[in-house]
Amino acid sequence: MPVDLSVISEASLSPVNGVRLGYAEAAIKKPGKKDLLVISLEPGSRVAGVFTLNRFCAAPVLVCKEHLGKQSDIRALVVNTGNANAGTGEQGLARAHQTCEEVARLLGLMPNQVLPFSTGVIMEPLPIDRVIAGLPACIAKLDAANWFNAAQAIMTTDTAPKAASRKVTIGGKLITITGIAKGAGMIHPNMATMLGFVATDAALSQSLLESLTKEAANKSFNRITVDGDTSTNDSFIVIATGKAGGDEIVNAASAEYTQLKQAITELSIELAQAIIRDGEGATKFMTVTVAGGKSEDESASVAFAIAHSPLVKTAFFASDPNLGRILAAIGYAGIDDLDVSKISLYLDDVLVVENGGRAVNYREEDGQRVMKQSEITIRVELNRGAVTETVWTCDFSYDYVKINADYRS
Amino acid sequence: MPVDLSVISEASLSPVNGVRLGYAEAAIKKPGKKDLLVISLEPGSRVAGVFTLNRFCAAPVLVCKEHLGKQSDIRALVVNTGNANAGTGEQGLARAHQTCEEVARLLGLMPNQVLPFSTGVIMEPLPIDRVIAGLPACIAKLDAANWFNAAQAIMTTDTAPKAASRKVTIGGKLITITGIAKGAGMIHPNMATMLGFVATDAALSQSLLESLTKEAANKSFNRITVDGDTSTNDSFIVIATGKAGGDEIVNAASAEYTQLKQAITELSIELAQAIIRDGEGATKFMTVTVAGGKSEDESASVAFAIAHSPLVKTAFFASDPNLGRILAAIGYAGIDDLDVSKISLYLDDVLVVENGGRAVNYREEDGQRVMKQSEITIRVELNRGAVTETVWTCDFSYDYVKINADYRS
């Protein structure tokens, strides 16, 4: 059961000028499910991406990096679900290349103008014949209005499609931003991956697009965790088609760049949060904010220590204010010179810990009241610097174990 | 249900010359349970310890470090269960000191000759009146034959006492080593801690005892994980009374030192494994061995990445060979220049992965057969160096969530 995951309507998703999407049921996942997606971009579009740091990264991730590294004119993306093409060695790499070649052939492009993505079972060969057989149907369906279908086509164990749109006026032009994402838990049984694709019709330089992509990822998809397992296939792509007709943004200090970055970051946060709301077995959506750190790394590491702790997550599942567990997680987050006597801890507006110990006026019933909510903010004040970082996570329930243990039994 | 945890008999535990133990039912945990222990050491005993790296370490850990740091002549240890005296601020520190003062007064020692230990609920005040009221009974019961009772007295949610003895002839003298430990999961609900106490009647210099303690901990208690949560109270103490009558071991290169270190390390591994066998909700005991790393850190980090992964642990609970999850964990273990094409993976004697991909002759039924066992070895070959490290862990079951979520509901 997702936690307050908003229902996306097809009508709420705006087409992005210069982007068309086509999907197919290629029987890669199971018959009768959309599982193949092609995204076609007009000439002149710019594309940037960030990818999993997992050394066992999947073949398509390697190919994406190769094709983006050449700064070629990317014109298409192809995504399959049902198979991650990870842990598949040389054969996997060959099949990722073959997928690009086939898309290129059908669209009249060079293979290195195509980026491939896969999500699904690890260590099984990519059924390349089914991928190739499904591609013509994708291309026949290419349409700017297909964002909702595209969000469905990249789902694996997601219980609902994840997508969002917004419009913002930048430099006097109305700009559209639309994105889709998938992921439910970092990996279901052996399903791998978070995927996110965001497109805008704004125009900006390749170097700014790359900076923006990194910064947006860092505040959104890099700030969520279900179980701390980093997938082999995680990919986040931002596309700027430039078709809205405004001047190209080339100055990182400009108001236009700041506005665009903020809008794309906010949309990315919405998509990232949707992944957590749909987290495997999730019953609670938790925002973990750590303030007063000396650096981004420091505040984020404390927030992730809390968000990863199975003990913290099971306590939230039970609505049981065993809040010493949060202190323990802060303590092992890796800050060597942490002065614990300066730490405060809040659950929403309830002060639980002050000066590193139980707050004088804290009453367990107040903690319990907050913990019973479906959305909870944990706020830690380190009181050693000025940097605040936020991470989103979900609780850890029987259903997480059930979903991850019972898959094939 | 512990996994193949051997039943300890009182008769199997040998007294250590120079060590006496006394316990009491002090109603700190609940009435009618042993929850307070005093260990008294003859003059001339040496003591060394290693402690949690958690910055939110408990008050007794701070006091232990202070008293050991002064190199004073430690003559007594005092342990309570039922309350961790962690997250308790200045008051907690005062109460840990007060406990030492009272033990010192009763035994005619200086307070800094006493080491305090606590395990139990975090963030609750230590009930110092009950501790003080219980101490005379502990001291009245001091006896060299009380190791089994002592193992019971330090239990929290452990389902069985954990203790072991061995005898070894070193330098022509028969040496006794006996130890006890507690812990079941790193932390039950908000119960904190792993504690381990090992005593020998061998004689060795303070500096060698300190090296030995660190090395033994590093190969035993620092090589286990249930849930990756580092407790606030973890402590491991080695005592050498010197009462066996042999010459003092002063040379780290001597055969005597090597023999003693090996014997204490083996006994510590046995105790550490007992904690995992009794892990919260454990149904499987897993040995994770990583060979071919360039350094101890590198091999251990890969082993811990596997042992911490909730996805790996739930797959083992289900006996489901989703072995791509192990590859994913290897990939995010933090080795930047890892060449995944050199990696092999075995489940017991079954080759699952070779050259970074599914082994040609691997059949899923072979993986499944091994995974159904209650004890399983996961062996990874990195093929980049000569260092092998081993970590022990358990699987992740419904009962882990139940134990950690249902405590107070």
Interface residues (C-beta under 8 A of the other chain):
Chain A: L53 N54 R55 F56 C57 A84 A86 G87 T88 G89 E90 Q91 G92 V121 I122 M123 M186 I187 P189 N190 A192 D227 G228 D229 T230 S231 T232 H308 S309 P310 L311 T314 A315 F317 A318 S319 D320 N322 L323 G324 R325 L327 A328 A329 I330 G331 Y332 I335 D336 L338 V340 S341 V353 N355 G356 G357 R358 F396 S397 Y398 Y400 V401 K402 N404 A405 D406 Y407 R408 S409
Chain B: L53 N54 R55 F56 C57 A84 A86 G87 T88 G89 E90 Q91 G92 V121 I122 M123 M186 I187 P189 N190 A192 D227 G228 D229 T230 S231 T232 H308 S309 P310 L311 T314 A315 F317 A318 S319 D320 N322 L323 G324 R325 L327 A328 A329 I330 G331 Y332 I335 D336 L338 V340 S341 V353 N355 G356 G357 R358 F396 S397 Y398 Y400 V401 K402 N404 A405 D406 Y407 R408 S409
